[in-house]
Amino acid sequence: MARNGDSDGRIIQSVERAVKALFLFLEHENELGIKDFASLLDLPKPTIYSIVNTLTVYEVLEQNPDNSKYHLGPVAFRLGLQYLRHKDLLSSMIVWIERLSYKFRKSVNVCMLIANQVVVVHKVDPDEAIISYPNIGAAVPTHATANGKVLLAYCDEKTRDKALAACSFETVTDTTIGNRRDFEKELETVRKEGVGFNRGEGVVGIWAMSGPIFNHNSQLVASFAISGTETFVKEYQDKLMAEVRKTSLSISRQLGYSGNIYHF
């Protein structure tokens, strides 16, 4: 990866090695072990351990206790959010997300699929919101949220398979989809309608409706969901669906997307 700094400046070897270790996550698996780092960077294991341990102490990396491998940690995610704030993705969607929230006086969350998890990257709450959940940076259940359904419905097959394999399908409420086969059927419905529903599957009585966001390369980059009580969503379902579709297409168009999300 090219460096944008002063090419004549001094490069600190230990820092460079740590940066190269982090760059590996751009091209390889979501999790890497000490052996993987050592092989890919052509460095001895003691050196790799020192680098990885330091990054873990500062939460740039995080260790999976089940297999002792490492993945990007919460600090890496927060740095990514800071970067996003200066780019088109969040700036393009904020106006439309706020518009949707204020139109219905309900909370709207924006999520991205990161390391097989559905993570909240932005949210808008109306002034009268009593409960503000989930928080930015929180990972929400893939199988029990409208955002999770949309992100898995429209992501590439390889990413979908990894996310489904990592999903516990824990039954949270009576309406939670508790197995992969039924959930994949639900994803087919999402692709047909262009909208994902959460019918009290994560929290009893709380429903949500979600739409996808695509970029100029026709790649899914995020999703958003508006949530409310079961009574509210049922009463305003047609209006909500129209606005979710409008918001989805409007943000995607701003990001340069020229395809069709809705084929009717």
C-alpha positions, 0 to 999 in steps of 0.5 A, a space after each residue: 500500500 502506498 505511503 502518502 507521507 514524506 518519502 524522505 522522512 525516517 521510517 520507524 521499523 517497529 511502527 511500519 511492521 505494526 502497520 503492515 500487520 494491520 494491512 493484512 486484514 484488508 486482503 486476508 481472513 477476518 481473523 489471523 493467528 500468530 503463525 499467519 502473521 509470521 508467515 505473511 510478514 516473514 517475521 519471527 514469531 517472538 517479533 509478531 507476538 510483541 507487535 500483536 500484543 501491543 496492538 491488543 493492549 490498546 484495543 486496535 486488535 482483539 483476541 478471539 478466546 475460542 481459537 486464540 486468533 486476532 481480529 480488528 478491535 473497537 479502537 480500529 472501528 472507532 478510527 474507521 468511523 472518524 474517517 467515514 465522517 469526513 467522506 461521502 458515505 455518512 455526509 450523503 446519508 445524514 440528511 435523508 436519515 434525519 428526514 425519515 426520523 423527523 417525518 415519523 418521529 421515530 429512531 433510525 439506525 444505520 448499520 454496516 456489516 463488519 467482521 461478520 457482525 451488524 454494527 451501528 455506525 450512525 443513528 438519529 433519535 427524535 427529541 421525545 425518544 425515551 429509550 436510545 438503543 442501540 448505541 453507535 458502535 454496538 453490534 446487533 443480532 444479525 438474524 433478529 434485526 431488520 438491518 441484519 436481514 438487509 445486509 445479508 440479503 444484498 451482500 456477496 455470497 462469500 460474505 453472506 456464508 461467513 456471516 451465517 456461519 458465525 450467527 448463533 440463531 439464538 431465539 430471543 423472542 417467540 418470533 425470532 427466526 431460529 435456524 439458517 434455512 428459514 432465515 435464508 428464505 427470509 432473505 429471499 423475501 427481502 430481495 424481492 421486496 427491497 425491504 427488511 422487516 423485524 417483527 418483534 424478533 429482537 425485542 418484544 413489541 418493537 418492530 422495524 423496517 430496513 432498506 439497503 444503500 448501494 455505492 457507484 459500483 453497485 456494492 452494498 455499503 450499509 443499511 438503515 432501519 426505522 423502528 417503532 412499536 408493533 402498533 405503529 408499524 402496522 398502522 403506517 406500514 404502507 407509508 413507511 415502506 414508501 419512505 424507506 424505499 425512497 430513502 434507500 434509492 435517494 441515498 444510493 443515487 447520491 453515492 453514484 448508484 445507477 441500478 434498480 433496487 425496486 423492480 415494480 
